[in-house]
C-alpha cells in the first residue's frame, strides 16, 4: 500500500468503509495516524474493531483533526458532514488528496489525471496499457481499478494514471498532475451541483487549477465548456495541447468517440516520452473494457455489443453513431432504466440508425413514446424480454446494442450486474447454436 510520514501522529476521521474507505483506513494506520472510522453497516465496521476508534464523525468533537476523509459517493451539497466539519475548520477530503500529500515520500514519478463526462475509463485504461507495453511502470486508480492507496508504490520513473470523476476532484486540493486531461463536458450528475451545469464544469476545471503552469494540459473535446476552460489557460507557461485529428485508432475501440479516446491516449503517452513503435503496439493490443462498447459475440452474423456503462443519452449517442445504416438501419437497440433526462436529447438525430428499439425498466414507457415517432419501438419491461425480441427481429448484419442511456438501479445492482446479465443472455445463444 501507499503510506507516508506526512500522516504520522495526525488524526483523521474516515466516513464510509467500502473499498476506497477501507483502503484509506489501512494506509493511514500503517502510516502511524490516529483514525476514527465509521460506516452505517456493521459488517463494514467489523474489520476495524480494536484497530481504531469507531464513531460517527457527525457525533464527535473534530477539534485538531487533520481531515475528514469521505467517499466520492457522499453528496457534499446535501450531506451534513461538510458544514459540520467546517465548524471545526477541518477539511473534507478524499483518498486522492491523501495520495497527493503522500507523493513527496514516493520514488520520483509522474501522475496523469484524466477527467471528462464520457470516455474516462477507456482512456485511462488505454494509457495504462500503452505504458505497460512500452515497459514503463504504471498503475491505474482513482475511479477505476483498485483504490490508489491500496496499490504498491511504483519504482522510480513510474506513472500513476488516475481516472478522476468530478466528485473526486471536489475532494482534492493539492494534486499537481504532470499531465492533466479533459476529454469532454456534457450535462451529467447535475443533482450534485444543484442543477447548475456551470458548477459541474467548474469542478472539472479544478484539475487544472491545481496544476503547475509548466505541466501538460491535454484537451480532447470540442464542446463549449471545454473550450472555455482551455481559454483560461492559454497564457500559462505551457499552454493547452489539443488532441490532433489523426487516424489514431485501436481495433477494439469502435466509433468516433473511441477514436477520440484513442487519440487522447496517444497524445498523453507521447507527452510522457513513449515512441511511435510502442504507441502502435499498445493501440493494436488493447482489448477494451467490460461494459463499454464490449463486443460480446457474433452469432449467426448478428453482433452483440454490451455498452451497459452508458447511463445517459450522451454516453449512448456515440455507440449508436458507430453503426450507421449499411444501407438500411441495423441497430437493434435495448434501452431504458432510470432516465436522467426527459426525451432523447442528443440521441434524436441518430434514430435513422435504429432498426428497432426495445425499452426496459422504470422509464421504459417514456423511452418508447419518445422513440416511436422516429423509429420502431416497443416496451418490453425486462432485459430478458427485450433481448428475446431484439434477437428474434435481427437479420444478418444487424447489431444488437445494449446501451441503456439510463441508470441501472431500478432492476439491477449496478451497471456491471446489468452488463453481465446481457452477456449471459448472449452466451446462452451461443451454447444453444
Secondary structure, DSSP 8 states (H G I E B T S, - for coil): ----GGGTT-EEEEE--SHHHHHHHHHHHHTT-EEEEE-SSHHHHGGGTTTSEE--GGGS--TT-SEEEE-TTS-TTT-THHHHHHTTT--EE-HHHHHHHHGGGS-SEEEEEEE-SSSHHHHHHHHHHHHHHTT--EEEEESSSS-GGGS----TTEEEEEE--HHHHHT-S----SEEEE----S--GGGGTT-HHHHHHHHHHHHHTS-TTSEEEE---SHHHHHHHHTTTTSSS--EE--------TT--SHHHHHHHHHHHHHHHHTT--HHHHHHHHHH----TTSSEEEEEETTEEEEE-TT--SHHHHHHHHHTS--SSS--EEEEEESB-SSSS-GGGGGGGGGEEEEEEESTTHHHHHHHHHTTS-EEEEESHHHHHHHHHHH--TT-EEEE--SSBSTTTSSSHHHHHHHHHHHHHHHHHH-
